[in-house]
Amino acid sequence: MKTFNIMLKSINDVKDFVNIVNKYDFDVDLTSGRYIVDAKSIMGIFSLDLSKPIKVEAHADDVEDFIKEVRPFIVE
């Protein structure tokens, strides 16, 4: 499992992120505060507080390609 933080600043960011996540077979969870949603669910993402960084948990061993694709959203 790989964990990192992202920021989704606009509706287009959310749409692009969901499109990327849906390319992969493994599960990806987003955590904001005490809420956890499926990263493949656009409605779930919109239920989170998008003004703060969101924790991403990718549930797979080989997530390098996924991380390369979502790199523009990653924050330290």
TORMI-247891 format. One line per field, with one value per residue: residue in three letters; chain; x, y, z of N, C-alpha, C, CB in turn. Coordinates in steps of 0.2 Angstrom, whole numbers, plus 5000, padded with zeros to 4 digits. Glycine has a CB too. Layout:
aa: c(ALA/...)
ch: c(A/...)
n_px: c(X/...)
n_py: c(Y/...)
n_pz: c(Z/...)
ca_px: c(X/...)
ca_py: c(Y/...)
ca_pz: c(Z/...)
c_px: c(X/...)
c_py: c(Y/...)
c_pz: c(Z/...)
cb_px: c(X/...)
cb_py: c(Y/...)
cb_pz: c(Z/...)
END
This chain:
aa: c(MET/LYS/THR/PHE/ASN/ILE/MET/LEU/LYS/SER/ILE/ASN/ASP/VAL/LYS/ASP/PHE/VAL/ASN/ILE/VAL/ASN/LYS/TYR/ASP/PHE/ASP/VAL/ASP/LEU/THR/SER/GLY/ARG/TYR/ILE/VAL/ASP/ALA/LYS/SER/ILE/MET/GLY/ILE/PHE/SER/LEU/ASP/LEU/SER/LYS/PRO/ILE/LYS/VAL/GLU/ALA/HIS/ALA/ASP/ASP/VAL/GLU/ASP/PHE/ILE/LYS/GLU/VAL/ARG/PRO/PHE/ILE/VAL/GLU)
ch: c(A/A/A/A/A/A/A/A/A/A/A/A/A/A/A/A/A/A/A/A/A/A/A/A/A/A/A/A/A/A/A/A/A/A/A/A/A/A/A/A/A/A/A/A/A/A/A/A/A/A/A/A/A/A/A/A/A/A/A/A/A/A/A/A/A/A/A/A/A/A/A/A/A/A/A/A)
n_px: c(5004/5003/5004/5000/4998/4985/4980/4964/4959/4949/4934/4937/4950/4945/4938/4948/4956/4948/4946/4959/4961/4951/4957/4965/4966/4967/4961/4958/4958/4952/4955/4948/4949/4938/4932/4931/4932/4929/4940/4937/4924/4916/4906/4908/4920/4917/4910/4919/4930/4937/4946/4957/4972/4970/4971/4978/4976/4983/4980/4990/5004/5013/5013/5018/5016/5004/5006/5015/5005/4996/5004/5004/4994/4999/5004/5016)
n_py: c(4994/5011/5028/5045/5063/5073/5088/5094/5106/5111/5108/5101/5096/5086/5078/5074/5067/5056/5050/5045/5036/5027/5019/5009/4993/4991/4995/5012/5023/5038/5049/5061/5070/5062/5055/5042/5039/5030/5032/5031/5036/5049/5057/5054/5060/5073/5075/5077/5088/5099/5109/5107/5097/5080/5063/5050/5032/5020/5003/4993/4984/4988/5003/5013/5018/5023/5033/5042/5047/5054/5063/5078/5082/5079/5084/5090)
n_pz: c(5000/4996/5002/5001/4999/4991/4982/4976/4966/4958/4949/4937/4940/4949/4941/4931/4940/4944/4932/4929/4941/4938/4928/4934/4941/4955/4972/4978/4991/4998/5011/5022/5035/5046/5036/5024/5007/4991/4979/4965/4964/4959/4965/4979/4981/4980/4991/5001/5010/5000/5001/5009/5010/5004/5009/5001/4998/4990/4986/4982/4977/4966/4961/4954/4941/4942/4952/4944/4935/4943/4948/4946/4955/4968/4984/4996)
ca_px: c(5000/5006/5000/5002/4993/4984/4975/4960/4958/4944/4930/4941/4955/4942/4936/4954/4959/4944/4947/4965/4960/4947/4961/4968/4961/4967/4957/4961/4954/4953/4953/4948/4946/4935/4928/4934/4928/4932/4943/4933/4918/4916/4901/4911/4925/4913/4907/4925/4932/4942/4950/4962/4975/4967/4976/4977/4979/4983/4980/4993/5011/5016/5008/5023/5013/4998/5009/5017/5000/4993/5009/5002/4990/5002/5007/5020)
ca_py: c(5000/5017/5033/5052/5068/5077/5093/5094/5113/5113/5102/5098/5092/5080/5074/5071/5062/5050/5046/5042/5031/5021/5015/5004/4988/4991/5000/5018/5026/5045/5051/5068/5070/5055/5052/5039/5037/5027/5037/5030/5039/5057/5060/5053/5065/5080/5075/5079/5095/5100/5115/5104/5091/5073/5057/5044/5026/5015/4997/4988/4984/4991/5009/5018/5021/5027/5039/5046/5050/5059/5068/5085/5083/5077/5089/5087)
ca_pz: c(5000/4996/5004/4999/4999/4985/4982/4970/4967/4954/4946/4932/4944/4952/4935/4929/4945/4944/4926/4930/4945/4935/4923/4937/4944/4962/4976/4980/4995/4999/5018/5023/5042/5048/5031/5019/5001/4985/4974/4959/4965/4959/4970/4985/4981/4981/4998/5005/5011/4995/5003/5012/5007/5005/5010/4996/5000/4984/4989/4978/4977/4960/4960/4951/4935/4945/4955/4939/4932/4947/4951/4946/4961/4974/4988/5001)
c_px: c(5004/5002/5004/4996/4992/4980/4971/4957/4951/4940/4933/4946/4951/4940/4942/4956/4955/4945/4954/4964/4956/4951/4964/4963/4961/4963/4961/4956/4956/4951/4954/4945/4944/4932/4933/4930/4932/4934/4940/4926/4918/4911/4904/4916/4922/4910/4913/4926/4938/4947/4956/4965/4971/4972/4974/4980/4978/4984/4983/5001/5015/5011/5012/5020/5007/5001/5011/5011/4996/4998/5007/4997/4993/5005/5011/5018)
c_py: c(5006/5023/5040/5056/5071/5083/5093/5101/5115/5106/5098/5094/5085/5075/5070/5066/5056/5046/5042/5036/5025/5017/5009/5000/4988/4996/5006/5021/5033/5046/5058/5068/5063/5052/5048/5037/5034/5032/5037/5033/5047/5060/5059/5058/5072/5080/5077/5086/5096/5106/5113/5098/5084/5068/5052/5038/5021/5008/4992/4989/4988/4997/5015/5022/5026/5034/5044/5050/5055/5064/5075/5087/5082/5084/5086/5089)
c_pz: c(5000/4998/5003/4999/4993/4986/4975/4970/4963/4952/4941/4935/4946/4946/4932/4933/4944/4938/4926/4935/4942/4930/4927/4941/4952/4965/4978/4984/4996/5006/5019/5030/5044/5042/5026/5013/4996/4980/4967/4959/4965/4964/4977/4986/4983/4988/5003/5005/5006/4996/5007/5009/5008/5005/5005/4998/4994/4987/4984/4979/4972/4958/4956/4945/4937/4948/4949/4936/4936/4950/4951/4952/4968/4977/4994/5008)
cb_px: c(4995/5009/4999/5006/4994/4980/4979/4955/4963/4946/4923/4944/4958/4935/4933/4959/4959/4936/4948/4971/4956/4941/4966/4973/4964/4974/4954/4963/4953/4950/4958/4945/4940/4931/4924/4937/4925/4927/4951/4933/4914/4914/4894/4914/4930/4908/4904/4931/4934/4939/4946/4960/4982/4961/4976/4979/4976/4988/4974/4991/5014/5017/5005/5029/5010/4994/5015/5020/4994/4990/5016/4998/4983/5008/5001/5028)
cb_py: c(5000/5019/5033/5052/5073/5072/5100/5089/5117/5116/5105/5103/5096/5082/5078/5076/5065/5052/5051/5046/5033/5025/5019/5008/4981/4992/4997/5023/5023/5050/5047/5073/5075/5055/5058/5032/5044/5022/5037/5023/5036/5059/5056/5046/5065/5081/5068/5075/5097/5100/5120/5102/5090/5072/5055/5046/5023/5017/4994/4990/4977/4987/5012/5015/5016/5023/5038/5042/5045/5055/5067/5087/5079/5072/5094/5090)
cb_pz: c(5006/4988/5012/4992/5005/4980/4983/4970/4965/4947/4943/4927/4950/4956/4929/4927/4952/4945/4920/4933/4952/4932/4920/4942/4942/4965/4982/4974/5002/4994/5022/5018/5043/5054/5027/5022/4998/4982/4974/4957/4971/4952/4970/4985/4975/4976/5000/5003/5018/4988/5007/5020/5009/4999/5017/4989/5006/4979/4991/4970/4977/4954/4966/4949/4930/4950/4959/4933/4930/4953/4947/4940/4960/4973/4991/5001)
END
